[in-house]
Amino acid sequence: MRERRASEISCLRSLIAAIDNAQAVPLGALHQRYVVRQFGDDAVEVPRMLLSDAELDGLIDREISDRTAVARELRELGQAERAARLTEEVAVIERYVSARR
């Protein structure tokens, strides 16, 4: 972020949003509405599901595969610039993932 790489920042924010969505707790009759935060703050938040390493890896792999498939389709439709942008996003995600794995 300090280097102000807008496309990389956008890609990472998109990936964080996908992870955040995956951690959302489905609403239902047994849903616990709020929990006190663990670090002692009096504020409350809606509880989140914790993803296992396998679930997180699967989510990231799906994000990579989705971007790759869409880039391929865009190339076939003659939209090389948009396809290149998605291919760059895949490279960014893979760079961060390789450091994690």
Jmol script that loads the backbone (N, CA, C; Angstrom):
load data "model"
ATOM      1  N   MET A   1       0.829  -1.193   0.000  1.00  0.00           N
ATOM      2  CA  MET A   1       0.000   0.000   0.000  1.00  0.00           C
ATOM      3  C   MET A   1       0.872   1.255   0.000  1.00  0.00           C
ATOM      4  N   ARG A   2       1.981   1.187   0.693  1.00  0.00           N
ATOM      5  CA  ARG A   2       2.855   2.363   0.748  1.00  0.00           C
ATOM      6  C   ARG A   2       3.409   2.708  -0.623  1.00  0.00           C
ATOM      7  N   GLU A   3       3.568   1.690  -1.479  1.00  0.00           N
ATOM      8  CA  GLU A   3       4.101   1.923  -2.811  1.00  0.00           C
ATOM      9  C   GLU A   3       3.019   2.371  -3.784  1.00  0.00           C
ATOM     10  N   ARG A   4       1.777   2.444  -3.300  1.00  0.00           N
ATOM     11  CA  ARG A   4       0.634   2.946  -4.051  1.00  0.00           C
ATOM     12  C   ARG A   4       0.391   2.190  -5.365  1.00  0.00           C
ATOM     13  N   ARG A   5       0.429   0.879  -5.259  1.00  0.00           N
ATOM     14  CA  ARG A   5       0.097   0.037  -6.412  1.00  0.00           C
ATOM     15  C   ARG A   5      -1.398  -0.217  -6.395  1.00  0.00           C
ATOM     16  N   ALA A   6      -2.126   0.622  -7.083  1.00  0.00           N
ATOM     17  CA  ALA A   6      -3.592   0.606  -7.011  1.00  0.00           C
ATOM     18  C   ALA A   6      -4.184  -0.733  -7.429  1.00  0.00           C
ATOM     19  N   SER A   7      -3.682  -1.328  -8.497  1.00  0.00           N
ATOM     20  CA  SER A   7      -4.262  -2.588  -8.962  1.00  0.00           C
ATOM     21  C   SER A   7      -4.008  -3.709  -7.956  1.00  0.00           C
ATOM     22  N   GLU A   8      -2.840  -3.702  -7.338  1.00  0.00           N
ATOM     23  CA  GLU A   8      -2.527  -4.726  -6.339  1.00  0.00           C
ATOM     24  C   GLU A   8      -3.379  -4.542  -5.090  1.00  0.00           C
ATOM     25  N   ILE A   9      -3.552  -3.314  -4.680  1.00  0.00           N
ATOM     26  CA  ILE A   9      -4.382  -3.013  -3.510  1.00  0.00           C
ATOM     27  C   ILE A   9      -5.821  -3.448  -3.759  1.00  0.00           C
ATOM     28  N   SER A  10      -6.330  -3.143  -4.942  1.00  0.00           N
ATOM     29  CA  SER A  10      -7.695  -3.533  -5.293  1.00  0.00           C
ATOM     30  C   SER A  10      -7.858  -5.044  -5.278  1.00  0.00           C
ATOM     31  N   CYS A  11      -6.882  -5.752  -5.811  1.00  0.00           N
ATOM     32  CA  CYS A  11      -6.930  -7.218  -5.834  1.00  0.00           C
ATOM     33  C   CYS A  11      -6.938  -7.782  -4.418  1.00  0.00           C
ATOM     34  N   LEU A  12      -6.059  -7.274  -3.566  1.00  0.00           N
ATOM     35  CA  LEU A  12      -5.984  -7.778  -2.194  1.00  0.00           C
ATOM     36  C   LEU A  12      -7.252  -7.452  -1.413  1.00  0.00           C
ATOM     37  N   ARG A  13      -7.821  -6.285  -1.640  1.00  0.00           N
ATOM     38  CA  ARG A  13      -9.079  -5.937  -0.972  1.00  0.00           C
ATOM     39  C   ARG A  13     -10.199  -6.858  -1.432  1.00  0.00           C
ATOM     40  N   SER A  14     -10.200  -7.201  -2.689  1.00  0.00           N
ATOM     41  CA  SER A  14     -11.195  -8.134  -3.221  1.00  0.00           C
ATOM     42  C   SER A  14     -11.050  -9.507  -2.572  1.00  0.00           C
ATOM     43  N   LEU A  15      -9.810  -9.953  -2.418  1.00  0.00           N
ATOM     44  CA  LEU A  15      -9.553 -11.250  -1.787  1.00  0.00           C
ATOM     45  C   LEU A  15      -9.961 -11.227  -0.309  1.00  0.00           C
ATOM     46  N   ILE A  16      -9.667 -10.138   0.375  1.00  0.00           N
ATOM     47  CA  ILE A  16     -10.072  -9.997   1.783  1.00  0.00           C
ATOM     48  C   ILE A  16     -11.594 -10.025   1.893  1.00  0.00           C
ATOM     49  N   ALA A  17     -12.287  -9.383   0.957  1.00  0.00           N
ATOM     50  CA  ALA A  17     -13.757  -9.389   0.967  1.00  0.00           C
ATOM     51  C   ALA A  17     -14.294 -10.802   0.756  1.00  0.00           C
ATOM     52  N   ALA A  18     -13.662 -11.573  -0.117  1.00  0.00           N
ATOM     53  CA  ALA A  18     -14.097 -12.955  -0.347  1.00  0.00           C
ATOM     54  C   ALA A  18     -13.922 -13.788   0.921  1.00  0.00           C
ATOM     55  N   ILE A  19     -12.812 -13.583   1.621  1.00  0.00           N
ATOM     56  CA  ILE A  19     -12.576 -14.302   2.877  1.00  0.00           C
ATOM     57  C   ILE A  19     -13.588 -13.864   3.922  1.00  0.00           C
ATOM     58  N   ASP A  20     -13.834 -12.567   3.995  1.00  0.00           N
ATOM     59  CA  ASP A  20     -14.810 -12.042   4.951  1.00  0.00           C
ATOM     60  C   ASP A  20     -16.196 -12.617   4.686  1.00  0.00           C
ATOM     61  N   ASN A  21     -16.585 -12.698   3.427  1.00  0.00           N
ATOM     62  CA  ASN A  21     -17.884 -13.282   3.077  1.00  0.00           C
ATOM     63  C   ASN A  21     -17.957 -14.757   3.463  1.00  0.00           C
ATOM     64  N   ALA A  22     -16.858 -15.474   3.292  1.00  0.00           N
ATOM     65  CA  ALA A  22     -16.839 -16.896   3.642  1.00  0.00           C
ATOM     66  C   ALA A  22     -16.953 -17.099   5.152  1.00  0.00           C
ATOM     67  N   GLN A  23     -16.530 -16.119   5.922  1.00  0.00           N
ATOM     68  CA  GLN A  23     -16.582 -16.223   7.370  1.00  0.00           C
ATOM     69  C   GLN A  23     -17.915 -15.766   7.951  1.00  0.00           C
ATOM     70  N   ALA A  24     -18.802 -15.266   7.107  1.00  0.00           N
ATOM     71  CA  ALA A  24     -20.094 -14.786   7.586  1.00  0.00           C
ATOM     72  C   ALA A  24     -20.912 -15.954   8.129  1.00  0.00           C
ATOM     73  N   VAL A  25     -21.528 -15.729   9.250  1.00  0.00           N
ATOM     74  CA  VAL A  25     -22.346 -16.752   9.896  1.00  0.00           C
ATOM     75  C   VAL A  25     -23.756 -16.672   9.318  1.00  0.00           C
ATOM     76  N   PRO A  26     -24.294 -17.807   8.847  1.00  0.00           N
ATOM     77  CA  PRO A  26     -25.657 -17.771   8.313  1.00  0.00           C
ATOM     78  C   PRO A  26     -26.652 -17.400   9.412  1.00  0.00           C
ATOM     79  N   LEU A  27     -27.598 -16.558   9.069  1.00  0.00           N
ATOM     80  CA  LEU A  27     -28.612 -16.159  10.039  1.00  0.00           C
ATOM     81  C   LEU A  27     -29.640 -17.268  10.171  1.00  0.00           C
ATOM     82  N   GLY A  28     -30.077 -17.494  11.375  1.00  0.00           N
ATOM     83  CA  GLY A  28     -31.078 -18.513  11.625  1.00  0.00           C
ATOM     84  C   GLY A  28     -31.653 -18.339  13.016  1.00  0.00           C
ATOM     85  N   ALA A  29     -32.524 -19.224  13.406  1.00  0.00           N
ATOM     86  CA  ALA A  29     -33.184 -19.119  14.706  1.00  0.00           C
ATOM     87  C   ALA A  29     -32.193 -19.268  15.855  1.00  0.00           C
ATOM     88  N   LEU A  30     -31.139 -20.038  15.659  1.00  0.00           N
ATOM     89  CA  LEU A  30     -30.176 -20.266  16.735  1.00  0.00           C
ATOM     90  C   LEU A  30     -28.984 -19.327  16.659  1.00  0.00           C
ATOM     91  N   HIS A  31     -29.075 -18.296  15.833  1.00  0.00           N
ATOM     92  CA  HIS A  31     -27.972 -17.365  15.628  1.00  0.00           C
ATOM     93  C   HIS A  31     -27.726 -16.534  16.888  1.00  0.00           C
ATOM     94  N   GLN A  32     -26.500 -16.525  17.338  1.00  0.00           N
ATOM     95  CA  GLN A  32     -26.121 -15.703  18.483  1.00  0.00           C
ATOM     96  C   GLN A  32     -25.842 -14.302  17.939  1.00  0.00           C
ATOM     97  N   ARG A  33     -26.584 -13.318  18.365  1.00  0.00           N
ATOM     98  CA  ARG A  33     -26.522 -12.007  17.730  1.00  0.00           C
ATOM     99  C   ARG A  33     -25.204 -11.283  17.952  1.00  0.00           C
ATOM    100  N   TYR A  34     -24.730 -11.209  19.166  1.00  0.00           N
ATOM    101  CA  TYR A  34     -23.525 -10.436  19.428  1.00  0.00           C
ATOM    102  C   TYR A  34     -22.660 -11.150  20.452  1.00  0.00           C
ATOM    103  N   VAL A  35     -21.374 -10.961  20.340  1.00  0.00           N
ATOM    104  CA  VAL A  35     -20.443 -11.473  21.336  1.00  0.00           C
ATOM    105  C   VAL A  35     -19.474 -10.363  21.709  1.00  0.00           C
ATOM    106  N   VAL A  36     -18.997 -10.428  22.938  1.00  0.00           N
ATOM    107  CA  VAL A  36     -18.007  -9.451  23.378  1.00  0.00           C
ATOM    108  C   VAL A  36     -16.670  -9.846  22.781  1.00  0.00           C
ATOM    109  N   ARG A  37     -15.924  -8.889  22.307  1.00  0.00           N
ATOM    110  CA  ARG A  37     -14.624  -9.167  21.711  1.00  0.00           C
ATOM    111  C   ARG A  37     -13.681  -9.754  22.749  1.00  0.00           C
ATOM    112  N   GLN A  38     -12.763 -10.567  22.265  1.00  0.00           N
ATOM    113  CA  GLN A  38     -11.875 -11.283  23.164  1.00  0.00           C
ATOM    114  C   GLN A  38     -10.819 -10.403  23.804  1.00  0.00           C
ATOM    115  N   PHE A  39     -10.505  -9.271  23.201  1.00  0.00           N
ATOM    116  CA  PHE A  39      -9.409  -8.475  23.722  1.00  0.00           C
ATOM    117  C   PHE A  39      -9.836  -7.475  24.789  1.00  0.00           C
ATOM    118  N   GLY A  40     -11.019  -7.631  25.343  1.00  0.00           N
ATOM    119  CA  GLY A  40     -11.431  -6.852  26.494  1.00  0.00           C
ATOM    120  C   GLY A  40     -12.189  -5.585  26.181  1.00  0.00           C
ATOM    121  N   ASP A  41     -12.403  -5.274  24.927  1.00  0.00           N
ATOM    122  CA  ASP A  41     -13.163  -4.102  24.542  1.00  0.00           C
ATOM    123  C   ASP A  41     -14.628  -4.352  24.901  1.00  0.00           C
ATOM    124  N   ASP A  42     -15.324  -3.348  25.392  1.00  0.00           N
ATOM    125  CA  ASP A  42     -16.735  -3.508  25.734  1.00  0.00           C
ATOM    126  C   ASP A  42     -17.636  -3.542  24.504  1.00  0.00           C
ATOM    127  N   ALA A  43     -17.111  -3.192  23.352  1.00  0.00           N
ATOM    128  CA  ALA A  43     -17.916  -3.217  22.127  1.00  0.00           C
ATOM    129  C   ALA A  43     -18.244  -4.669  21.781  1.00  0.00           C
ATOM    130  N   VAL A  44     -19.271  -4.835  20.996  1.00  0.00           N
ATOM    131  CA  VAL A  44     -19.676  -6.187  20.594  1.00  0.00           C
ATOM    132  C   VAL A  44     -19.677  -6.291  19.082  1.00  0.00           C
ATOM    133  N   GLU A  45     -19.615  -7.513  18.603  1.00  0.00           N
ATOM    134  CA  GLU A  45     -19.670  -7.749  17.166  1.00  0.00           C
ATOM    135  C   GLU A  45     -20.395  -9.058  16.900  1.00  0.00           C
ATOM    136  N   VAL A  46     -20.864  -9.205  15.671  1.00  0.00           N
ATOM    137  CA  VAL A  46     -21.501 -10.452  15.268  1.00  0.00           C
ATOM    138  C   VAL A  46     -20.401 -11.499  15.152  1.00  0.00           C
ATOM    139  N   PRO A  47     -20.623 -12.693  15.703  1.00  0.00           N
ATOM    140  CA  PRO A  47     -19.584 -13.718  15.640  1.00  0.00           C
ATOM    141  C   PRO A  47     -19.299 -14.153  14.213  1.00  0.00           C
ATOM    142  N   ARG A  48     -18.083 -14.552  13.937  1.00  0.00           N
ATOM    143  CA  ARG A  48     -17.669 -14.994  12.612  1.00  0.00           C
ATOM    144  C   ARG A  48     -17.246 -16.447  12.674  1.00  0.00           C
ATOM    145  N   MET A  49     -17.386 -17.166  11.566  1.00  0.00           N
ATOM    146  CA  MET A  49     -16.881 -18.531  11.481  1.00  0.00           C
ATOM    147  C   MET A  49     -15.377 -18.448  11.247  1.00  0.00           C
ATOM    148  N   LEU A  50     -14.652 -19.356  11.842  1.00  0.00           N
ATOM    149  CA  LEU A  50     -13.220 -19.430  11.596  1.00  0.00           C
ATOM    150  C   LEU A  50     -12.983 -20.465  10.509  1.00  0.00           C
ATOM    151  N   LEU A  51     -12.266 -20.072   9.466  1.00  0.00           N
ATOM    152  CA  LEU A  51     -11.972 -20.993   8.372  1.00  0.00           C
ATOM    153  C   LEU A  51     -10.749 -21.819   8.727  1.00  0.00           C
ATOM    154  N   SER A  52     -10.808 -23.096   8.420  1.00  0.00           N
ATOM    155  CA  SER A  52      -9.635 -23.952   8.604  1.00  0.00           C
ATOM    156  C   SER A  52      -8.634 -23.630   7.496  1.00  0.00           C
ATOM    157  N   ASP A  53      -7.419 -24.115   7.640  1.00  0.00           N
ATOM    158  CA  ASP A  53      -6.413 -23.898   6.603  1.00  0.00           C
ATOM    159  C   ASP A  53      -6.874 -24.482   5.274  1.00  0.00           C
ATOM    160  N   ALA A  54      -7.494 -25.648   5.313  1.00  0.00           N
ATOM    161  CA  ALA A  54      -7.972 -26.286   4.091  1.00  0.00           C
ATOM    162  C   ALA A  54      -9.079 -25.458   3.431  1.00  0.00           C
ATOM    163  N   GLU A  55      -9.991 -24.912   4.236  1.00  0.00           N
ATOM    164  CA  GLU A  55     -11.073 -24.084   3.693  1.00  0.00           C
ATOM    165  C   GLU A  55     -10.514 -22.793   3.084  1.00  0.00           C
ATOM    166  N   LEU A  56      -9.545 -22.198   3.754  1.00  0.00           N
ATOM    167  CA  LEU A  56      -8.924 -20.981   3.249  1.00  0.00           C
ATOM    168  C   LEU A  56      -8.173 -21.263   1.944  1.00  0.00           C
ATOM    169  N   ASP A  57      -7.434 -22.365   1.915  1.00  0.00           N
ATOM    170  CA  ASP A  57      -6.723 -22.743   0.693  1.00  0.00           C
ATOM    171  C   ASP A  57      -7.701 -22.991  -0.452  1.00  0.00           C
ATOM    172  N   GLY A  58      -8.821 -23.651  -0.163  1.00  0.00           N
ATOM    173  CA  GLY A  58      -9.834 -23.911  -1.176  1.00  0.00           C
ATOM    174  C   GLY A  58     -10.439 -22.624  -1.711  1.00  0.00           C
ATOM    175  N   LEU A  59     -10.711 -21.681  -0.824  1.00  0.00           N
ATOM    176  CA  LEU A  59     -11.271 -20.403  -1.224  1.00  0.00           C
ATOM    177  C   LEU A  59     -10.293 -19.654  -2.127  1.00  0.00           C
ATOM    178  N   ILE A  60      -9.039 -19.622  -1.748  1.00  0.00           N
ATOM    179  CA  ILE A  60      -8.025 -18.925  -2.544  1.00  0.00           C
ATOM    180  C   ILE A  60      -7.856 -19.610  -3.899  1.00  0.00           C
ATOM    181  N   ASP A  61      -7.848 -20.928  -3.905  1.00  0.00           N
ATOM    182  CA  ASP A  61      -7.741 -21.663  -5.166  1.00  0.00           C
ATOM    183  C   ASP A  61      -8.922 -21.369  -6.087  1.00  0.00           C
ATOM    184  N   ARG A  62     -10.135 -21.260  -5.517  1.00  0.00           N
ATOM    185  CA  ARG A  62     -11.318 -20.925  -6.316  1.00  0.00           C
ATOM    186  C   ARG A  62     -11.212 -19.515  -6.891  1.00  0.00           C
ATOM    187  N   GLU A  63     -10.702 -18.580  -6.082  1.00  0.00           N
ATOM    188  CA  GLU A  63     -10.526 -17.210  -6.559  1.00  0.00           C
ATOM    189  C   GLU A  63      -9.544 -17.175  -7.727  1.00  0.00           C
ATOM    190  N   ILE A  64      -8.458 -17.923  -7.619  1.00  0.00           N
ATOM    191  CA  ILE A  64      -7.472 -17.982  -8.699  1.00  0.00           C
ATOM    192  C   ILE A  64      -8.088 -18.615  -9.934  1.00  0.00           C
ATOM    193  N   SER A  65      -8.781 -19.732  -9.748  1.00  0.00           N
ATOM    194  CA  SER A  65      -9.367 -20.432 -10.892  1.00  0.00           C
ATOM    195  C   SER A  65     -10.457 -19.595 -11.554  1.00  0.00           C
ATOM    196  N   ASP A  66     -11.262 -18.877 -10.776  1.00  0.00           N
ATOM    197  CA  ASP A  66     -12.304 -18.019 -11.349  1.00  0.00           C
ATOM    198  C   ASP A  66     -11.685 -16.909 -12.197  1.00  0.00           C
ATOM    199  N   ARG A  67     -10.660 -16.267 -11.655  1.00  0.00           N
ATOM    200  CA  ARG A  67     -10.003 -15.189 -12.396  1.00  0.00           C
ATOM    201  C   ARG A  67      -9.349 -15.723 -13.683  1.00  0.00           C
ATOM    202  N   THR A  68      -8.734 -16.902 -13.598  1.00  0.00           N
ATOM    203  CA  THR A  68      -8.089 -17.497 -14.770  1.00  0.00           C
ATOM    204  C   THR A  68      -9.124 -17.821 -15.847  1.00  0.00           C
ATOM    205  N   ALA A  69     -10.249 -18.390 -15.441  1.00  0.00           N
ATOM    206  CA  ALA A  69     -11.302 -18.747 -16.401  1.00  0.00           C
ATOM    207  C   ALA A  69     -11.887 -17.503 -17.067  1.00  0.00           C
ATOM    208  N   VAL A  70     -12.133 -16.470 -16.281  1.00  0.00           N
ATOM    209  CA  VAL A  70     -12.700 -15.243 -16.849  1.00  0.00           C
ATOM    210  C   VAL A  70     -11.686 -14.583 -17.784  1.00  0.00           C
ATOM    211  N   ALA A  71     -10.408 -14.592 -17.413  1.00  0.00           N
ATOM    212  CA  ALA A  71      -9.377 -14.022 -18.285  1.00  0.00           C
ATOM    213  C   ALA A  71      -9.337 -14.763 -19.616  1.00  0.00           C
ATOM    214  N   ARG A  72      -9.450 -16.072 -19.573  1.00  0.00           N
ATOM    215  CA  ARG A  72      -9.463 -16.868 -20.805  1.00  0.00           C
ATOM    216  C   ARG A  72     -10.657 -16.480 -21.679  1.00  0.00           C
ATOM    217  N   GLU A  73     -11.826 -16.345 -21.068  1.00  0.00           N
ATOM    218  CA  GLU A  73     -13.026 -15.966 -21.820  1.00  0.00           C
ATOM    219  C   GLU A  73     -12.890 -14.561 -22.412  1.00  0.00           C
ATOM    220  N   LEU A  74     -12.317 -13.649 -21.633  1.00  0.00           N
ATOM    221  CA  LEU A  74     -12.152 -12.284 -22.134  1.00  0.00           C
ATOM    222  C   LEU A  74     -11.197 -12.240 -23.319  1.00  0.00           C
ATOM    223  N   ARG A  75     -10.127 -13.049 -23.269  1.00  0.00           N
ATOM    224  CA  ARG A  75      -9.197 -13.116 -24.404  1.00  0.00           C
ATOM    225  C   ARG A  75      -9.923 -13.611 -25.654  1.00  0.00           C
ATOM    226  N   GLU A  76     -10.776 -14.617 -25.471  1.00  0.00           N
ATOM    227  CA  GLU A  76     -11.535 -15.156 -26.601  1.00  0.00           C
ATOM    228  C   GLU A  76     -12.500 -14.123 -27.178  1.00  0.00           C
ATOM    229  N   LEU A  77     -12.953 -13.208 -26.330  1.00  0.00           N
ATOM    230  CA  LEU A  77     -13.876 -12.164 -26.773  1.00  0.00           C
ATOM    231  C   LEU A  77     -13.145 -10.924 -27.289  1.00  0.00           C
ATOM    232  N   GLY A  78     -11.821 -10.991 -27.306  1.00  0.00           N
ATOM    233  CA  GLY A  78     -11.038  -9.875 -27.823  1.00  0.00           C
ATOM    234  C   GLY A  78     -10.811  -8.746 -26.836  1.00  0.00           C
ATOM    235  N   GLN A  79     -10.953  -9.015 -25.569  1.00  0.00           N
ATOM    236  CA  GLN A  79     -10.752  -7.989 -24.541  1.00  0.00           C
ATOM    237  C   GLN A  79      -9.458  -8.282 -23.784  1.00  0.00           C
ATOM    238  N   ALA A  80      -8.362  -8.144 -24.510  1.00  0.00           N
ATOM    239  CA  ALA A  80      -7.052  -8.524 -23.984  1.00  0.00           C
ATOM    240  C   ALA A  80      -6.637  -7.684 -22.773  1.00  0.00           C
ATOM    241  N   GLU A  81      -7.010  -6.409 -22.758  1.00  0.00           N
ATOM    242  CA  GLU A  81      -6.605  -5.538 -21.647  1.00  0.00           C
ATOM    243  C   GLU A  81      -7.236  -5.988 -20.331  1.00  0.00           C
ATOM    244  N   ARG A  82      -8.520  -6.285 -20.373  1.00  0.00           N
ATOM    245  CA  ARG A  82      -9.204  -6.763 -19.155  1.00  0.00           C
ATOM    246  C   ARG A  82      -8.677  -8.131 -18.743  1.00  0.00           C
ATOM    247  N   ALA A  83      -8.381  -8.979 -19.726  1.00  0.00           N
ATOM    248  CA  ALA A  83      -7.823 -10.298 -19.429  1.00  0.00           C
ATOM    249  C   ALA A  83      -6.450 -10.169 -18.785  1.00  0.00           C
ATOM    250  N   ALA A  84      -5.646  -9.231 -19.267  1.00  0.00           N
ATOM    251  CA  ALA A  84      -4.312  -9.012 -18.701  1.00  0.00           C
ATOM    252  C   ALA A  84      -4.413  -8.543 -17.248  1.00  0.00           C
ATOM    253  N   ARG A  85      -5.403  -7.712 -16.968  1.00  0.00           N
ATOM    254  CA  ARG A  85      -5.592  -7.222 -15.593  1.00  0.00           C
ATOM    255  C   ARG A  85      -5.915  -8.390 -14.650  1.00  0.00           C
ATOM    256  N   LEU A  86      -6.774  -9.300 -15.091  1.00  0.00           N
ATOM    257  CA  LEU A  86      -7.102 -10.459 -14.265  1.00  0.00           C
ATOM    258  C   LEU A  86      -5.902 -11.391 -14.108  1.00  0.00           C
ATOM    259  N   THR A  87      -5.123 -11.537 -15.168  1.00  0.00           N
ATOM    260  CA  THR A  87      -3.922 -12.365 -15.093  1.00  0.00           C
ATOM    261  C   THR A  87      -2.927 -11.768 -14.098  1.00  0.00           C
ATOM    262  N   GLU A  88      -2.826 -10.446 -14.068  1.00  0.00           N
ATOM    263  CA  GLU A  88      -1.969  -9.774 -13.089  1.00  0.00           C
ATOM    264  C   GLU A  88      -2.476 -10.036 -11.671  1.00  0.00           C
ATOM    265  N   GLU A  89      -3.797 -10.021 -11.487  1.00  0.00           N
ATOM    266  CA  GLU A  89      -4.366 -10.300 -10.165  1.00  0.00           C
ATOM    267  C   GLU A  89      -4.021 -11.717  -9.715  1.00  0.00           C
ATOM    268  N   VAL A  90      -4.076 -12.663 -10.635  1.00  0.00           N
ATOM    269  CA  VAL A  90      -3.706 -14.042 -10.304  1.00  0.00           C
ATOM    270  C   VAL A  90      -2.260 -14.091  -9.839  1.00  0.00           C
ATOM    271  N   ALA A  91      -1.379 -13.367 -10.522  1.00  0.00           N
ATOM    272  CA  ALA A  91       0.035 -13.346 -10.141  1.00  0.00           C
ATOM    273  C   ALA A  91       0.219 -12.740  -8.751  1.00  0.00           C
ATOM    274  N   VAL A  92      -0.538 -11.688  -8.442  1.00  0.00           N
ATOM    275  CA  VAL A  92      -0.451 -11.055  -7.116  1.00  0.00           C
ATOM    276  C   VAL A  92      -0.899 -12.039  -6.045  1.00  0.00           C
ATOM    277  N   ILE A  93      -2.032 -12.682  -6.256  1.00  0.00           N
ATOM    278  CA  ILE A  93      -2.552 -13.641  -5.274  1.00  0.00           C
ATOM    279  C   ILE A  93      -1.561 -14.783  -5.081  1.00  0.00           C
ATOM    280  N   GLU A  94      -1.043 -15.314  -6.180  1.00  0.00           N
ATOM    281  CA  GLU A  94      -0.100 -16.430  -6.076  1.00  0.00           C
ATOM    282  C   GLU A  94       1.183 -16.018  -5.351  1.00  0.00           C
ATOM    283  N   ARG A  95       1.608 -14.772  -5.533  1.00  0.00           N
ATOM    284  CA  ARG A  95       2.806 -14.295  -4.833  1.00  0.00           C
ATOM    285  C   ARG A  95       2.586 -14.291  -3.315  1.00  0.00           C
ATOM    286  N   TYR A  96       1.421 -13.827  -2.875  1.00  0.00           N
ATOM    287  CA  TYR A  96       1.142 -13.803  -1.443  1.00  0.00           C
ATOM    288  C   TYR A  96       0.869 -15.187  -0.904  1.00  0.00           C
ATOM    289  N   VAL A  97       0.226 -16.024  -1.691  1.00  0.00           N
ATOM    290  CA  VAL A  97      -0.092 -17.376  -1.252  1.00  0.00           C
ATOM    291  C   VAL A  97       1.175 -18.214  -1.125  1.00  0.00           C
ATOM    292  N   SER A  98       2.108 -18.039  -2.061  1.00  0.00           N
ATOM    293  CA  SER A  98       3.340 -18.843  -1.997  1.00  0.00           C
ATOM    294  C   SER A  98       4.128 -18.521  -0.730  1.00  0.00           C
ATOM    295  N   ALA A  99       4.029 -17.304  -0.242  1.00  0.00           N
ATOM    296  CA  ALA A  99       4.703 -16.940   1.012  1.00  0.00           C
ATOM    297  C   ALA A  99       4.019 -17.600   2.205  1.00  0.00           C
ATOM    298  N   ARG A 100       2.716 -17.862   2.086  1.00  0.00           N
ATOM    299  CA  ARG A 100       1.941 -18.455   3.175  1.00  0.00           C
ATOM    300  C   ARG A 100       2.115 -19.970   3.233  1.00  0.00           C
ATOM    301  N   ARG A 101       2.212 -20.603   2.057  1.00  0.00           N
ATOM    302  CA  ARG A 101       2.240 -22.064   2.001  1.00  0.00           C
ATOM    303  C   ARG A 101       3.599 -22.554   2.164  1.00  0.00           C
TER     304      ARG A 101
END
end "model"
wireframe off; spacefill off
backbone 0.3
color backbone group
